[in-house]
C-alpha cells in the first residue's frame, strides 16, 4: 500500500523540480504546457474537498475561484460543486438557488412595567452559517453582534434588528424587523376613608366609605377596627362603633404595574356623643347643649335617655 504513494511523491517532486508543473498519470506522459496540474486517468476522477454548507460559510476569506463540493447546497439539500466568485459561493452547472432572507424579533414581554428589563430574540430565516446582527434603539446602534439583546425600554421605543445573511445566493439581504414597545408607567395606589357621622350616637350604626385611587377593575378591600380584620371585601362598611375605635381600610389594587400596593387609608378615630344627666321637666342644663323639655307626666316613668347628632334624634 505504501509503494504507489512513494512513487506518487517522487513523480510529484520530479515534476515540480523539472517543469514547475505537476503531471499525475499512469502512462508517464508530460503535463500539458498550459496546465500547472495535469491529471490523466481513464478510470478515475478528481475528488475535491467535501463539506457542508455551514463549513463552507466558515472558510475565512475565500479566494475567487476556490472550489469545493458542498454536500447540502443543491436543490432540496442535495450536493453541488461550488465556486467562490465575486463575494458569493455559486453552484457550478446549475442556476443559483435564491434563498430569501428574513428575520423576526420577539420581546420577552410587551407591554411591560416601567423599570423592567426586556430580552429581545432575533430568529433569522436563511441566515447562513454566520449571520451578522445589528441592533438599534430608535435608529441608534445598540447591543452586540448577537441574536439576543436586553435593555430597559421606555414607552414608545422602537427596537430594530438587521440581519446580514451569510447564505449563498441570499436575496433580500440584509433583512430587518422591528418591535414597538409599550411601557406602563407605574400608577401610585391610594385609598381615602370617610365616615357618615363622627361624632356619633352610642350604639348607632356608622357607614364608612373607601375611595380608591388607581384601584384597577377588581380591587380587594380589607377593613380593620383597632388593627383587627373586620368587615366585607367591599368599599363600604357599616357597624356601630365604640368610643375611640380606629377604623382603616387596606386596598389591594388590580391595576397593572401598580406601585405602593397594597395601600392603607387614613385612620378614622370615632368619638361618641355624651348623654346629658336626666333633667327635671322644664329645667335647662347650663354648660351643655340647651334643650327645653316640656311634657306631661307619665305614670311609672323614672327618667329619660337621649342623644342628638346630625340627622338623628332619639329619646
C-alpha positions as CSV (number, residue, x, y, z in Angstrom):
1,X,0.0,0.0,0.0
2,X,2.9,2.4,0.6
3,X,4.8,1.8,-2.7
4,X,2.3,3.6,-5.0
5,X,2.2,6.5,-2.6
6,X,6.0,6.8,-2.6
7,X,6.1,6.7,-6.4
8,X,3.4,9.4,-6.5
9,X,5.5,11.7,-4.2
10,X,8.7,11.0,-6.3
11,X,6.8,11.9,-9.5
12,X,5.3,15.0,-7.9
13,X,8.7,16.3,-6.7
14,X,10.3,15.4,-10.0
15,X,7.6,17.3,-11.9
16,X,7.9,20.4,-9.8
17,X,11.7,20.5,-10.0
18,X,12.0,19.9,-13.7
19,X,9.0,21.6,-15.2
20,X,7.3,23.8,-12.4
21,X,4.3,21.7,-13.4
22,X,2.7,18.6,-12.0
23,X,1.6,15.6,-14.0
24,X,-0.3,12.8,-12.4
25,X,-0.9,9.8,-14.6
26,X,-0.1,6.1,-15.2
27,X,1.5,6.4,-18.6
28,X,4.5,8.6,-17.8
29,X,3.4,11.5,-20.2
30,X,4.4,15.1,-19.5
31,X,1.8,17.6,-18.3
32,X,0.3,19.8,-20.9
33,X,2.3,23.1,-21.2
34,X,-0.7,25.2,-20.3
35,X,-1.5,23.3,-17.1
36,X,0.1,23.7,-13.7
37,X,-1.5,20.3,-12.7
38,X,-2.4,17.7,-15.4
39,X,-4.2,14.6,-14.2
40,X,-4.7,11.8,-16.7
41,X,-6.7,8.7,-15.8
42,X,-9.2,6.7,-17.9
43,X,-10.9,5.2,-15.0
44,X,-10.6,7.7,-12.1
45,X,-11.6,11.2,-11.3
46,X,-10.6,14.1,-9.0
47,X,-12.3,14.3,-5.7
48,X,-12.3,17.8,-4.3
49,X,-12.8,18.7,-0.6
50,X,-16.3,17.8,0.6
51,X,-18.1,19.8,3.3
52,X,-21.5,21.1,4.5
53,X,-23.0,24.5,3.7
54,X,-22.2,25.5,7.3
55,X,-18.5,24.5,6.9
56,X,-18.4,26.3,3.5
57,X,-19.6,29.5,5.1
58,X,-16.9,29.2,7.8
59,X,-14.0,29.4,5.3
60,X,-12.1,32.6,6.1
61,X,-11.5,35.0,3.2
62,X,-12.1,32.5,0.3
63,X,-10.2,33.3,-2.9
64,X,-12.1,33.9,-6.2
65,X,-12.1,30.6,-8.0
66,X,-11.9,28.4,-4.9
67,X,-13.9,25.2,-5.5
68,X,-15.3,22.6,-3.1
69,X,-18.1,20.1,-3.2
70,X,-20.9,21.1,-0.8
71,X,-22.9,18.2,0.4
72,X,-26.2,20.1,1.1
73,X,-26.1,23.2,-1.1
74,X,-28.1,21.9,-4.0
75,X,-31.8,21.7,-4.6
76,X,-33.7,20.1,-1.7
77,X,-30.5,19.6,0.3
78,X,-28.6,17.7,-2.4
79,X,-24.9,18.2,-3.2
80,X,-23.4,20.7,-5.6
81,X,-20.0,21.8,-6.8
82,X,-19.4,25.3,-5.5
83,X,-17.1,28.1,-6.7
84,X,-16.4,31.3,-4.9
85,X,-16.9,34.2,-7.3
86,X,-17.1,38.0,-6.5
87,X,-18.1,37.6,-2.9
88,X,-20.6,34.7,-3.3
89,X,-20.5,30.9,-3.5
90,X,-22.0,29.8,-6.8
91,X,-23.2,26.4,-7.7
92,X,-21.5,25.1,-10.9
93,X,-23.6,23.8,-13.7
94,X,-26.9,24.9,-12.1
95,X,-28.7,28.1,-11.6
96,X,-28.0,29.8,-8.3
97,X,-30.9,28.9,-5.9
98,X,-32.3,32.0,-4.3
99,X,-32.5,32.0,-0.6
100,X,-34.8,34.8,0.6
101,X,-33.6,36.3,3.9
102,X,-36.0,37.4,6.7
103,X,-35.9,37.9,10.4
104,X,-38.5,38.2,13.2
105,X,-37.9,39.8,16.6
106,X,-39.7,38.7,19.8
107,X,-39.6,40.5,23.1
108,X,-39.8,38.6,26.4
109,X,-42.7,40.9,27.5
110,X,-44.9,43.6,25.8
111,X,-46.5,45.6,27.3
112,X,-44.1,45.7,30.3
113,X,-43.9,47.7,33.5
114,X,-41.5,50.6,33.7
115,X,-38.1,49.7,35.0
116,X,-38.3,46.0,33.9
117,X,-35.6,44.6,31.6
118,X,-36.8,43.1,28.4
119,X,-34.9,40.5,26.3
120,X,-35.3,40.5,22.5
121,X,-34.6,37.4,20.4
122,X,-34.0,37.6,16.7
123,X,-34.9,34.5,14.6
124,X,-33.5,34.6,11.0
125,X,-34.6,32.6,8.0
126,X,-31.8,31.6,5.6
127,X,-29.3,33.5,7.8
128,X,-26.5,31.2,6.6
129,X,-23.7,29.8,8.8
130,X,-22.6,33.1,10.3
131,X,-25.3,35.8,10.1
132,X,-24.4,39.3,11.4
133,X,-26.8,41.1,13.8
134,X,-27.1,44.8,14.1
135,X,-29.5,46.1,16.9
136,X,-30.8,49.7,17.1
137,X,-33.0,51.6,19.6
138,X,-34.8,54.5,17.9
139,X,-32.4,54.3,15.0
140,X,-29.3,54.4,17.3
141,X,-27.0,51.4,17.2
142,X,-27.0,49.4,20.4
143,X,-26.3,45.9,21.6
144,X,-23.7,43.4,20.1
145,X,-23.5,41.1,17.2
146,X,-25.8,38.5,18.8
147,X,-29.3,37.1,18.2
148,X,-30.2,38.2,21.8
149,X,-30.3,41.7,23.1
150,X,-31.5,43.0,26.5
151,X,-32.2,46.5,27.9
152,X,-34.7,48.6,29.9
153,X,-37.2,50.1,27.4
154,X,-39.2,53.3,27.6
155,X,-42.7,53.7,26.3
156,X,-42.7,54.1,22.5
157,X,-39.2,52.8,21.9
158,X,-38.6,51.2,18.5
159,X,-36.3,48.2,18.7
160,X,-34.8,47.1,15.3
161,X,-32.7,44.2,14.3
162,X,-30.9,44.0,11.0
163,X,-29.6,40.6,9.9
164,X,-27.0,40.2,7.1
165,X,-27.1,36.6,5.9
166,X,-24.0,34.5,5.0
167,X,-26.1,32.1,3.0
168,X,-25.2,31.5,-0.7
169,X,-27.5,33.2,-3.2
170,X,-29.2,35.2,-0.4
171,X,-31.9,37.6,-1.6
172,X,-33.5,40.5,0.3
173,X,-30.2,40.8,2.2
174,X,-29.9,42.4,4.7
175,X,-33.3,41.8,6.3
176,X,-34.8,44.0,9.0
177,X,-37.5,43.5,11.7
178,X,-38.8,46.0,14.4
179,X,-40.8,46.0,17.5
180,X,-42.7,49.0,19.1
181,X,-42.6,48.8,22.9
182,X,-45.5,49.6,25.2
183,X,-44.3,50.5,28.7
184,X,-46.8,51.1,31.6
185,X,-45.7,53.9,33.9
186,X,-46.3,52.7,37.5
187,X,-49.5,54.2,38.9
188,X,-49.5,55.1,42.6
189,X,-52.2,53.4,44.7
190,X,-54.0,55.2,47.4
191,X,-57.3,55.0,49.4
192,X,-59.2,57.6,51.4
193,X,-61.7,56.9,54.1
194,X,-64.8,58.9,55.3
195,X,-67.5,58.2,57.9
196,X,-71.2,59.1,57.6
197,X,-71.1,60.7,61.1
198,X,-68.3,61.4,63.6
199,X,-69.1,62.0,66.5
200,X,-71.9,59.5,66.5
201,X,-74.6,58.4,69.0
202,X,-73.8,55.4,71.2
203,X,-75.0,52.1,69.6
204,X,-75.8,54.0,66.3
205,X,-74.5,52.4,63.1
206,X,-72.0,54.4,61.1
207,X,-71.2,53.8,57.4
208,X,-67.6,54.1,56.3
209,X,-66.8,54.6,52.6
210,X,-63.4,53.9,51.0
211,X,-62.5,55.9,47.8
212,X,-59.7,54.3,45.7
213,X,-57.0,55.8,43.5
214,X,-55.7,53.5,40.8
215,X,-57.5,50.6,42.3
216,X,-57.9,48.8,39.0
217,X,-61.0,46.9,37.7
218,X,-61.2,44.4,40.6
219,X,-59.6,45.8,43.8
220,X,-59.7,43.9,47.1
221,X,-60.7,45.5,50.4
222,X,-59.7,44.7,53.9
223,X,-61.3,46.7,56.7
224,X,-59.7,46.9,60.2
225,X,-61.1,48.1,63.5
226,X,-58.3,48.8,66.0
227,X,-55.9,46.8,63.8
228,X,-58.2,43.7,63.7
229,X,-59.6,42.5,60.4
230,X,-63.3,43.2,60.1
231,X,-66.0,43.9,57.5
232,X,-66.6,42.6,54.0
233,X,-64.5,42.8,50.8
234,X,-66.3,45.9,49.8
235,X,-65.6,49.7,49.6
236,X,-68.5,50.3,52.1
237,X,-68.6,49.0,55.7
238,X,-71.3,49.7,58.3
239,X,-71.2,48.9,62.0
240,X,-71.9,50.5,65.4
241,X,-68.6,51.8,66.6
242,X,-67.4,52.3,70.2
243,X,-65.7,55.5,71.5
244,X,-62.1,55.8,70.3
245,X,-62.4,53.0,67.7
246,X,-59.8,53.4,65.0
247,X,-61.1,52.3,61.5
248,X,-58.8,51.8,58.5
249,X,-59.1,50.1,55.1
250,X,-56.4,48.3,53.1
251,X,-56.8,48.5,49.3
252,X,-55.0,45.9,47.1
253,X,-55.1,47.2,43.6
254,X,-55.6,45.1,40.5
255,X,-54.1,47.7,38.2
256,X,-51.1,46.6,36.1
257,X,-47.7,47.7,37.4
258,X,-49.2,49.5,40.4
259,X,-46.8,50.9,43.0
260,X,-47.4,51.4,46.7
261,X,-49.6,48.3,46.6
262,X,-51.4,47.5,48.8
263,X,-52.2,50.9,50.2
264,X,-53.7,51.7,53.7
265,X,-56.2,54.5,54.1
266,X,-56.1,57.4,56.5
267,X,-57.3,56.3,60.0
268,X,-60.7,57.5,61.3
269,X,-60.9,57.7,65.1
270,X,-64.5,57.6,66.3
271,X,-66.0,59.6,69.2
272,X,-69.4,59.2,70.8
273,X,-71.8,61.9,72.0
274,X,-72.1,62.2,75.8
275,X,-75.7,61.7,77.1
276,X,-76.6,64.6,79.5
277,X,-77.8,64.0,83.0
278,X,-81.6,63.4,83.4
279,X,-83.2,66.9,83.9
280,X,-86.3,67.8,85.7
281,X,-89.2,68.9,83.5
282,X,-88.7,72.5,82.3
283,X,-85.1,72.6,83.6
284,X,-82.2,73.8,81.4
285,X,-78.7,72.4,82.0
286,X,-76.1,75.2,81.9
287,X,-72.8,74.4,80.1
288,X,-74.4,71.6,78.0
289,X,-76.4,71.6,74.8
290,X,-79.5,73.5,75.7
291,X,-82.8,71.6,75.3
292,X,-86.0,72.9,76.7
293,X,-88.2,70.0,77.8
294,X,-92.0,70.3,78.2
295,X,-94.1,67.2,78.7
296,X,-97.0,65.8,80.7
297,X,-96.3,63.4,83.5
298,X,-96.2,59.7,82.5
299,X,-97.1,57.3,85.2
300,X,-94.3,54.9,86.1
301,X,-91.5,57.0,84.3
302,X,-88.3,57.2,86.2
303,X,-86.1,59.2,83.8
304,X,-85.0,59.5,80.1
305,X,-82.2,58.7,77.7
306,X,-81.5,61.0,74.6
307,X,-78.8,61.7,72.0
308,X,-78.8,64.3,69.2
309,X,-76.5,64.0,66.3
310,X,-76.9,65.5,62.8
311,X,-79.9,63.8,61.2
312,X,-80.6,61.7,64.3
313,X,-82.8,62.4,67.3
314,X,-83.9,59.8,69.8
315,X,-85.4,59.9,73.2
